[in-house]
Protein backbone atom coordinates (compact mmCIF):
# COMPACT_ATOMS: atom_id res chain seq x y z
CA UNK A 1 0.00 0.00 0.00
CA UNK A 2 1.51 3.32 -1.01
CA UNK A 3 0.39 6.71 0.19
CA UNK A 4 0.71 9.92 -1.76
CA UNK A 5 0.47 13.45 -0.36
CA UNK A 6 -1.42 16.26 -2.08
CA UNK A 7 0.22 19.60 -2.79
CA UNK A 8 -1.37 22.89 -3.76
CA UNK A 9 -0.12 24.47 -6.98
CA UNK A 10 0.29 28.23 -7.44
CA UNK A 11 -3.06 28.52 -9.21
CA UNK A 12 -4.83 26.86 -6.26
CA UNK A 13 -5.35 23.44 -7.81
CA UNK A 14 -4.28 20.27 -6.05
CA UNK A 15 -1.87 17.71 -7.46
CA UNK A 16 -0.03 14.64 -6.21
CA UNK A 17 3.11 15.51 -4.29
CA UNK A 18 6.47 13.77 -4.29
CA UNK A 19 6.50 13.19 -0.54
CA UNK A 20 5.45 14.42 2.89
CA UNK A 21 7.21 17.37 4.53
CA UNK A 22 9.21 17.08 7.75
CA UNK A 23 6.63 19.25 9.53
CA UNK A 24 3.81 16.89 8.58
CA UNK A 25 5.80 13.93 9.86
CA UNK A 26 6.50 15.75 13.15
CA UNK A 27 2.80 16.58 13.62
CA UNK A 28 1.95 12.88 13.35
CA UNK A 29 4.82 11.87 15.66
CA UNK A 30 7.10 10.11 13.20
CA UNK A 31 10.78 10.86 12.83
CA UNK A 32 12.77 10.64 9.60
CA UNK A 33 14.17 7.13 10.21
CA UNK A 34 10.76 5.66 11.04
CA UNK A 35 9.30 7.16 7.88
CA UNK A 36 12.04 5.59 5.78
CA UNK A 37 11.48 2.22 7.50
CA UNK A 38 7.73 2.41 6.83
CA UNK A 39 8.36 3.35 3.16
CA UNK A 40 6.65 6.73 3.55
CA UNK A 41 7.83 9.14 0.82
CA UNK A 42 9.60 12.27 2.11
CA UNK A 43 10.13 15.53 0.24
CA UNK A 44 12.92 17.47 1.96
CA UNK A 45 12.29 20.60 -0.16
CA UNK A 46 8.74 21.15 1.13
CA UNK A 47 8.17 23.41 4.14
CA UNK A 48 4.35 23.46 4.22
CA UNK A 49 2.06 21.49 6.53
CA UNK A 50 -1.25 20.57 4.91
CA UNK A 51 -3.96 19.26 7.24
CA UNK A 52 -5.17 16.85 4.55
CA UNK A 53 -1.74 15.20 4.44
CA UNK A 54 -1.60 14.94 8.22
CA UNK A 55 -4.99 13.19 8.22
CA UNK A 56 -3.76 10.85 5.47
CA UNK A 57 -0.67 9.92 7.49
CA UNK A 58 -2.68 9.30 10.67
CA UNK A 59 -5.10 7.08 8.78
CA UNK A 60 -2.21 5.15 7.20
CA UNK A 61 -0.56 4.57 10.58
CA UNK A 62 -3.84 3.26 12.03
CA UNK A 63 -4.12 0.80 9.16
CA UNK A 64 -0.70 -0.66 9.98
CA UNK A 65 -1.04 -3.36 12.55
CA UNK A 66 1.84 -3.73 14.99
CA UNK A 67 3.42 -7.13 14.55
CA UNK A 68 3.46 -9.34 17.58
CA UNK A 69 6.79 -10.86 18.60
CA UNK A 70 7.06 -14.49 17.63
CA UNK A 71 6.86 -17.06 20.35
CA UNK A 72 9.90 -19.24 20.77
CA UNK A 73 9.38 -22.88 20.11
CA UNK A 74 10.03 -25.32 22.85
CA UNK A 75 13.09 -27.35 22.10
CA UNK A 76 12.59 -31.07 21.82
CA UNK A 77 14.50 -32.74 24.58
CA UNK A 78 14.46 -36.48 23.90
LUMZAMI-866503 format. One record per residue (C-alpha): residue number from 1; residue in three letters; x, y, z. Coordinates in nm, 3 decimals. Layout:
<atoms>
+-----+------+---------+---------+---------+
! pos ! code !       X !       Y !       Z !
+-----+------+---------+---------+---------+
! NUM !  Ala !       X !       Y !       Z !
...
+-----+------+---------+---------+---------+
</atoms>
This chain:
<atoms>
+-----+------+---------+---------+---------+
! pos ! code !       X !       Y !       Z !
+-----+------+---------+---------+---------+
!   1 !  Unk !   0.000 !   0.000 !   0.000 !
!   2 !  Unk !   0.151 !   0.332 !  -0.101 !
!   3 !  Unk !   0.039 !   0.671 !   0.019 !
!   4 !  Unk !   0.071 !   0.992 !  -0.176 !
!   5 !  Unk !   0.047 !   1.345 !  -0.036 !
!   6 !  Unk !  -0.142 !   1.626 !  -0.208 !
!   7 !  Unk !   0.022 !   1.960 !  -0.279 !
!   8 !  Unk !  -0.137 !   2.289 !  -0.376 !
!   9 !  Unk !  -0.012 !   2.447 !  -0.698 !
!  10 !  Unk !   0.029 !   2.823 !  -0.744 !
!  11 !  Unk !  -0.306 !   2.852 !  -0.921 !
!  12 !  Unk !  -0.483 !   2.686 !  -0.626 !
!  13 !  Unk !  -0.535 !   2.344 !  -0.781 !
!  14 !  Unk !  -0.428 !   2.027 !  -0.605 !
!  15 !  Unk !  -0.187 !   1.771 !  -0.746 !
!  16 !  Unk !  -0.003 !   1.464 !  -0.621 !
!  17 !  Unk !   0.311 !   1.551 !  -0.429 !
!  18 !  Unk !   0.647 !   1.377 !  -0.429 !
!  19 !  Unk !   0.650 !   1.319 !  -0.054 !
!  20 !  Unk !   0.545 !   1.442 !   0.289 !
!  21 !  Unk !   0.721 !   1.737 !   0.453 !
!  22 !  Unk !   0.921 !   1.708 !   0.775 !
!  23 !  Unk !   0.663 !   1.925 !   0.953 !
!  24 !  Unk !   0.381 !   1.689 !   0.858 !
!  25 !  Unk !   0.580 !   1.393 !   0.986 !
!  26 !  Unk !   0.650 !   1.575 !   1.315 !
!  27 !  Unk !   0.280 !   1.658 !   1.362 !
!  28 !  Unk !   0.195 !   1.288 !   1.335 !
!  29 !  Unk !   0.482 !   1.187 !   1.566 !
!  30 !  Unk !   0.710 !   1.011 !   1.320 !
!  31 !  Unk !   1.078 !   1.086 !   1.283 !
!  32 !  Unk !   1.277 !   1.064 !   0.960 !
!  33 !  Unk !   1.417 !   0.713 !   1.021 !
!  34 !  Unk !   1.076 !   0.566 !   1.104 !
!  35 !  Unk !   0.930 !   0.716 !   0.788 !
!  36 !  Unk !   1.204 !   0.559 !   0.578 !
!  37 !  Unk !   1.148 !   0.222 !   0.750 !
!  38 !  Unk !   0.773 !   0.241 !   0.683 !
!  39 !  Unk !   0.836 !   0.335 !   0.316 !
!  40 !  Unk !   0.665 !   0.673 !   0.355 !
!  41 !  Unk !   0.783 !   0.914 !   0.082 !
!  42 !  Unk !   0.960 !   1.227 !   0.211 !
!  43 !  Unk !   1.013 !   1.553 !   0.024 !
!  44 !  Unk !   1.292 !   1.747 !   0.196 !
!  45 !  Unk !   1.229 !   2.060 !  -0.016 !
!  46 !  Unk !   0.874 !   2.115 !   0.113 !
!  47 !  Unk !   0.817 !   2.341 !   0.414 !
!  48 !  Unk !   0.435 !   2.346 !   0.422 !
!  49 !  Unk !   0.206 !   2.149 !   0.653 !
!  50 !  Unk !  -0.125 !   2.057 !   0.491 !
!  51 !  Unk !  -0.396 !   1.926 !   0.724 !
!  52 !  Unk !  -0.517 !   1.685 !   0.455 !
!  53 !  Unk !  -0.174 !   1.520 !   0.444 !
!  54 !  Unk !  -0.160 !   1.494 !   0.822 !
!  55 !  Unk !  -0.499 !   1.319 !   0.822 !
!  56 !  Unk !  -0.376 !   1.085 !   0.547 !
!  57 !  Unk !  -0.067 !   0.992 !   0.749 !
!  58 !  Unk !  -0.268 !   0.930 !   1.067 !
!  59 !  Unk !  -0.510 !   0.708 !   0.878 !
!  60 !  Unk !  -0.221 !   0.515 !   0.720 !
!  61 !  Unk !  -0.056 !   0.457 !   1.058 !
!  62 !  Unk !  -0.384 !   0.326 !   1.203 !
!  63 !  Unk !  -0.412 !   0.080 !   0.916 !
!  64 !  Unk !  -0.070 !  -0.066 !   0.998 !
!  65 !  Unk !  -0.104 !  -0.336 !   1.255 !
!  66 !  Unk !   0.184 !  -0.373 !   1.499 !
!  67 !  Unk !   0.342 !  -0.713 !   1.455 !
!  68 !  Unk !   0.346 !  -0.934 !   1.758 !
!  69 !  Unk !   0.679 !  -1.086 !   1.860 !
!  70 !  Unk !   0.706 !  -1.449 !   1.763 !
!  71 !  Unk !   0.686 !  -1.706 !   2.035 !
!  72 !  Unk !   0.990 !  -1.924 !   2.077 !
!  73 !  Unk !   0.938 !  -2.288 !   2.011 !
!  74 !  Unk !   1.003 !  -2.532 !   2.285 !
!  75 !  Unk !   1.309 !  -2.735 !   2.210 !
!  76 !  Unk !   1.259 !  -3.107 !   2.182 !
!  77 !  Unk !   1.450 !  -3.274 !   2.458 !
!  78 !  Unk !   1.446 !  -3.648 !   2.390 !
+-----+------+---------+---------+---------+
</atoms>
